[in-house]
Amino acid sequence: MTWLTWRQLRTHLLVAAIGLAVLAAYLIWLGFRMRHDYTTQVLNCVPSDCVSTRHLFNRTYGDQVMLFGFVLLALPGLIGVFWGAPTVARELEAKTDRLVWNQSVTRVRWLAVKLVLGGTAAVAVAGAYSLLLTWSASRYDTFAGDRFAALNFGARNVVPIGYAAFAYVLGVVVGLMVRRTVPAMAIVLAAFAVLQVVVPAAVRSHLMPPLTTTVQFTADTMGRADGFGINDTGARLEGFVLPDTWPMQSVSTVYNADGSPYTQEQVRECMTGSPDKDSECMAKQHLHFSYRYQPSSRYWPFQWIELSGYVVLTLLLAGFASWWIRRRID
């Protein structure tokens, strides 16, 4: 049984090994190049030229790192679609499962071997890619300082391992229930895509209660924000991010020292037409705003919590598949 399952997987593994070898060669080269440029250009830049140097570093490597991150985010879904979904559905369609079950191999053992071998292969492929990308992009991640971003968080360290295991078992379970390969592949692709949107947008930020702090409005504050707006209710700072934090809000209401909203009339007093002078004027008015965030120290706890959640879901799906194949497959 084990040998048969291995023979069915070997083509997939050969393709994955070739792909990983090509990616490894490029990512290792890219990683050493980024390390060199980060040390010689970004860290040791001439003060008068640091801004342009940082922009050049970002333009040179930002798109490449983002592209490889997207590929790693998609990889578990592709494993679920092309490895997981056909694993059982194809055999149920062709009725080859009957031949195996009539040779003293129980249904549960037959399914367990497929889940363990296929799941191990999926975890190994995703883990190897994640290790390569995490190492290669480490200098750029330090430069960007945005490890909690949805793309960065889901394509680094241990979380992709959980995604791959879950996606593969999800594919097997859907194929087991649907019994048709193509519909099962479509369902798995849609389900995994939805999950990859819902978890970062609505679940991840609630894994641990956020912290709240009061930030003083200074000239540097405007430099860390995307914009400054005014409406009938007062002034708002948009897109402010403290270094090494994950903001839980996109808009922050600005208040005076006594807690009253910062009004349009007060803003007009500082409007000179020069952004730098405007910021300095507002900084002298002792303004502040509340900032809700997740600190960078919680990055690894978030990684392990999310990984554990996917592992639990994977085990629950495997248990459900075991029950389904014993009770519902004729």
C-alpha positions in Angstrom: 0.0 0.0 0.0 2.8 2.4 0.9 4.7 1.6 -2.2 1.7 2.1 -4.4 1.0 5.5 -2.9 4.6 6.5 -3.3 4.4 5.5 -7.0 1.4 7.7 -7.4 3.1 10.6 -5.8 6.6 10.4 -7.4 5.7 12.4 -10.5 4.4 15.3 -8.3 7.5 15.1 -6.1 9.8 15.1 -9.1 8.2 18.2 -10.5 8.3 19.9 -7.1 11.9 19.0 -6.6 12.9 20.4 -10.0 10.9 23.6 -9.2 12.5 23.9 -5.8 16.0 23.4 -7.2 15.5 26.3 -9.7 14.0 28.5 -7.0 16.7 27.7 -4.5 19.5 28.7 -7.0 17.8 32.0 -7.7 16.8 32.8 -4.1 20.2 32.0 -2.7 21.8 34.3 -5.3 19.2 37.0 -4.6 19.7 36.7 -0.8 23.5 37.2 -1.0 23.0 40.1 -3.4 20.5 41.8 -1.1 22.8 41.3 1.9 25.6 43.0 0.1 23.5 45.9 -1.1 21.9 46.3 2.3 25.2 46.5 4.1 27.1 48.6 1.6 24.4 50.9 0.5 21.5 51.2 3.0 23.4 50.9 6.3 26.5 52.8 5.2 24.8 55.4 3.0 25.9 59.0 2.9 23.4 61.0 5.1 22.6 63.5 2.3 21.8 60.6 -0.1 20.1 58.1 2.3 16.5 58.7 1.1 17.3 58.1 -2.6 19.4 55.0 -1.6 16.6 53.5 0.3 14.2 54.2 -2.6 16.6 52.5 -5.0 16.9 49.4 -2.7 13.1 49.2 -2.5 12.7 49.5 -6.3 15.4 46.9 -7.0 14.1 44.2 -4.6 10.6 45.0 -3.5 8.8 43.6 -6.6 10.9 40.4 -6.6 10.2 39.7 -2.9 6.5 40.4 -3.4 6.3 38.0 -6.4 8.0 35.1 -4.6 5.7 35.8 -1.6 2.6 35.5 -3.8 3.9 32.2 -5.2 4.4 30.8 -1.7 0.9 31.9 -0.7 -0.5 30.2 -3.7 1.6 27.0 -3.4 -0.5 25.4 -0.6 -3.7 26.0 -2.6 -2.1 24.4 -5.7 -1.0 21.4 -3.6 -4.6 21.0 -2.4 -6.0 21.3 -5.9 -3.5 19.2 -7.9 -2.3 16.8 -5.2 -5.1 16.5 -2.6 -8.3 16.6 -4.7 -7.4 13.9 -7.2 -5.8 11.6 -4.6 -9.1 9.9 -3.7 -11.6 11.3 -6.2 -9.6 9.9 -9.1 -9.7 6.4 -7.6 -13.4 6.6 -6.7 -14.1 7.7 -10.3 -12.1 4.8 -11.8 -13.3 2.3 -9.2 -9.8 1.3 -8.4 -10.4 1.6 -4.7 -12.5 -1.6 -4.8 -9.4 -3.6 -6.0 -7.3 -2.3 -3.1 -10.1 -2.9 -0.5 -10.5 -6.5 -1.7 -6.9 -7.3 -0.9 -7.1 -7.2 2.9 -6.4 -3.5 3.1 -9.0 -1.7 5.2 -10.5 1.6 4.0 -9.2 3.5 6.9 -5.6 2.2 6.4 -5.8 3.0 2.7 -6.9 6.5 3.4 -4.4 7.0 6.3 -1.5 6.0 4.1 -2.5 8.5 1.4 -3.0 11.3 4.0 0.3 10.7 5.8 2.5 10.3 2.7 0.8 13.1 0.7 0.6 15.4 3.7 4.3 14.8 4.6 5.3 15.6 1.0 3.2 18.8 1.0 4.7 20.0 4.3 8.2 19.2 3.0 7.8 21.2 -0.2 6.1 24.2 1.4 8.6 24.1 4.4 11.6 24.1 2.0 10.3 27.0 0.0 9.4 29.0 3.1 12.9 28.4 4.5 14.5 29.6 1.3 12.3 32.7 1.0 12.6 33.6 4.7 16.3 33.5 4.5 16.6 35.2 1.1 14.2 38.1 2.0 15.4 38.6 5.5 17.4 41.8 4.7 14.5 43.3 2.8 12.1 42.4 5.6 14.3 44.2 8.0 14.4 47.2 5.7 10.6 47.3 5.2 9.8 46.6 8.8 6.4 45.2 8.0 6.5 41.5 9.0 2.8 41.5 10.0 1.6 42.5 6.5 -0.7 39.8 5.1 1.7 38.8 2.2 4.8 38.8 4.4 3.3 37.0 7.4 1.7 34.2 5.3 4.8 33.6 3.2 7.5 33.4 6.0 8.7 30.9 8.7 6.3 28.2 9.9 2.9 29.3 8.9 3.1 28.0 5.2 3.7 24.5 6.7 0.2 24.6 8.3 -1.3 26.0 5.1 0.1 23.1 3.0 -1.0 20.4 5.4 -4.5 21.8 5.7 -4.8 22.4 1.9 -3.7 18.8 1.1 -6.1 17.2 3.5 -8.9 19.5 2.5 -8.4 18.4 -1.1 -8.5 14.7 -0.1 -11.7 15.2 2.0 -13.5 17.2 -0.7 -12.5 14.6 -3.3 -13.8 11.9 -1.0 -17.1 13.6 -0.6 -17.6 14.8 -4.2 -16.2 11.7 -5.9 -15.4 13.7 -9.0 -11.9 15.1 -9.7 -12.6 18.3 -11.6 -15.5 19.5 -9.3 -13.4 18.7 -6.3 -10.4 20.7 -7.6 -12.7 23.7 -8.2 -14.2 23.5 -4.7 -10.8 23.3 -3.0 -9.4 26.2 -5.0 -12.4 28.4 -4.1 -12.4 27.3 -0.4 -8.7 27.9 0.1 -8.8 31.3 -1.7 -11.6 32.4 0.6 -9.7 31.2 3.6 -6.6 33.1 2.6 -8.6 36.3 2.5 -10.8 35.8 5.6 -8.0 34.8 8.0 -5.7 37.8 7.5 -8.6 40.3 7.2 -10.9 39.1 10.0 -9.2 36.5 12.2 -5.5 37.1 12.6 -5.7 40.5 14.3 -8.0 39.0 17.0 -5.7 36.1 18.0 -4.4 38.3 20.9 -6.0 41.5 22.3 -4.4 44.6 20.8 -2.5 47.2 22.9 -3.4 50.9 23.0 -1.1 53.8 23.5 -1.2 57.6 23.2 1.0 59.1 20.6 2.1 62.8 20.7 1.7 64.7 17.5 5.1 65.8 16.3 6.7 66.8 13.0 7.9 63.2 12.6 4.3 62.0 13.0 3.2 63.3 9.7 6.1 61.5 8.0 4.8 58.2 9.3 1.3 58.8 8.0 -0.3 58.6 4.6 -2.2 61.8 5.0 -4.0 64.4 7.2 -7.7 65.1 6.7 -10.3 67.4 8.2 -14.1 67.0 8.4 -17.0 68.4 10.5 -16.0 66.2 13.5 -12.4 67.3 13.5 -8.9 66.4 12.2 -7.9 62.8 11.3 -4.5 61.2 10.7 -4.7 58.5 8.0 -2.4 55.5 7.7 -0.1 56.2 10.7 2.2 53.3 11.6 4.7 53.2 14.4 7.9 51.2 13.7 7.8 47.5 14.4 4.0 47.5 15.0 0.9 46.2 13.3 -1.7 49.0 13.4 -5.3 47.9 14.2 -6.8 51.1 12.7 -6.3 53.1 9.5 -7.7 56.4 10.8 -6.9 58.2 14.1 -8.8 61.2 15.4 -6.5 64.0 16.6 -7.2 65.6 20.0 -6.1 68.7 21.9 -4.2 68.3 25.2 -7.4 68.6 27.2 -9.1 65.8 25.2 -11.3 67.9 23.0 -11.3 67.3 19.2 -8.8 69.3 17.1 -11.1 71.5 15.0 -11.0 73.0 11.6 -10.5 76.5 13.0 -7.4 75.4 14.8 -6.0 73.7 11.7 -6.5 76.9 9.7 -4.3 78.8 12.2 -1.3 76.6 11.0 -2.0 76.6 7.3 0.9 78.5 5.7 1.2 76.6 2.5 4.5 74.9 3.6 4.0 71.3 4.8 7.0 71.4 7.0 6.0 74.7 8.7 2.4 73.4 9.0 3.6 70.3 10.8 5.8 72.3 13.1 3.0 74.6 14.0 0.6 71.8 14.8 3.3 70.0 16.9 3.5 73.1 19.1 -0.2 72.8 20.0 0.4 69.7 22.1 -1.9 67.4 20.1 -2.2 63.6 20.6 -4.2 60.6 19.3 -4.8 57.0 20.4 -3.0 54.2 18.5 -4.2 50.5 18.7 -1.6 48.0 17.6 0.0 44.6 17.9 3.7 44.9 18.9 6.5 43.2 17.0 7.2 41.0 20.0 4.1 39.1 19.2 5.2 38.0 15.7 6.3 34.5 16.7 3.4 33.9 19.1 1.1 34.8 16.2 3.0 32.4 13.9 2.7 29.5 16.3 -1.0 30.2 17.1 -1.9 30.3 13.5 0.1 27.2 12.7 -1.5 25.4 15.6 -5.0 26.4 14.3 -4.3 25.0 10.9 -2.9 21.8 12.4 -6.0 21.3 14.5 -8.2 21.9 11.4 -6.1 19.4 9.5 -6.5 16.7 12.2 -10.3 17.4 12.4 -10.6 17.0 8.6 -8.6 13.8 8.8 -10.8 12.4 11.5 -13.9 13.4 9.5 -12.5 11.7 6.4 -11.9 8.5 8.4 -15.6 8.6 9.6 -16.9 9.4 6.1 -15.0 6.5 4.4 -16.3 4.0 6.9 -19.9 5.2 7.0 -20.7 6.9 3.8 -18.7 5.2 1.0 -20.4 2.1 -0.5 
